[in-house]
């Protein structure tokens, strides 16, 4: 009999976008090369499926290790740090400027 899956859900706001984070620290209880495989489901909820610097579609399924996420302080801190880093990219900066310009009209 397999162990029950543990999934945690977090709701955060980043730059006015409400984001849902589903976190499964031991995805399918799978280990690869002695590392736990963890899974993050990240989706912008309001506005629905709004673009984020880590996904143009507003949804991202991401596999990582539990240790990596823990080193940031947990799934919320990991995702927020990832968003902040990705938001520094020239492509995201251009997108953000274009979005602000459209908001003026």
N, C-alpha and C positions, 0 to 999 in steps of 0.2 A: 504494500500500500504506500503510495507516495505521500509526502508531507504536504500540508496545506500551503498554498501560496500566500505570501504576505505582501499586500499592496497598500501603500499609503497615498493619500491624496492631499495636496496642498494648493491653496489659492493665493496668488500674489498679484501685486500690481507693479508694472514696470512702465515708466513713461506714459502713464494714463491708459495702459492696456492691461486688462484683467487676464491673467494666465492661470491655467489649470495644469498642475504637475502631478502625474501619477508616477510613483516610485516603487519599484520592486527590487529590493536589495539583493535578493538571491533568485534571479530569473530562472524558473523551472528547476531550482536547486542544482544548477549546472556549474561545473568547474571546468576551466580550460587551463591547462598547464599550471595547476594549483591556484588559480585566481578565480574568485567568485565572479560570475557574469551577472551584472546588474542591468536594469532597464529603466529608462526614463521615457515617459510619454509627455510631450509638452504641446499645449494647444492654447492659442489665444481665444478667449471666450467673448470678450466685449471690448472693442468691436469683434464680432464673430470672425474668426480666421484672419485677423489682421496680420499683415506681414510683420515679421520679427527679424532682427539681424542674423538669426541662425536658421531661418526658414521663410521663404517667400510666401508659402501657402498658409502659414499660421499653424501648421502642425508638424511635429518632428518626433520620430521614434528613434531613440539613441541608446546604444549598448555601450557600457563602460564597466568599470570595476567598482565594487562597493568601497574599496580603500581610497580610490581617487575621489569619489564624492565625499567620503568622510573627511578627507584632508582639507576640504573647503568648509567643513562645518555642517554638512548635510545637503540634501537635494535642493532646498530653496536657495541656499547660499551658492551652491555650485551653478545653478541655472542663472541666477542674477549676475554672478561674476562672468559667466560665459556671454550673456547678453551685453554686458558693459564692454567687454573686450571686443566682441564682434561689432558693436556699434561704432567703434573707432575706425572701421574700414572705410576707405574712400567711397565704395559703392553704397554703403548704408548712409553715409553722410549726404551723398547726393540725393538719395531717395528721401531722406528726412527733410532736406531743403525743398524738394519738389512738393512733398506733402504739405509743408507749411505754406508754400506759395499758393497752392490750390485752396487752402483754407481761408485765404484772404478774399476770395471771390464767391 
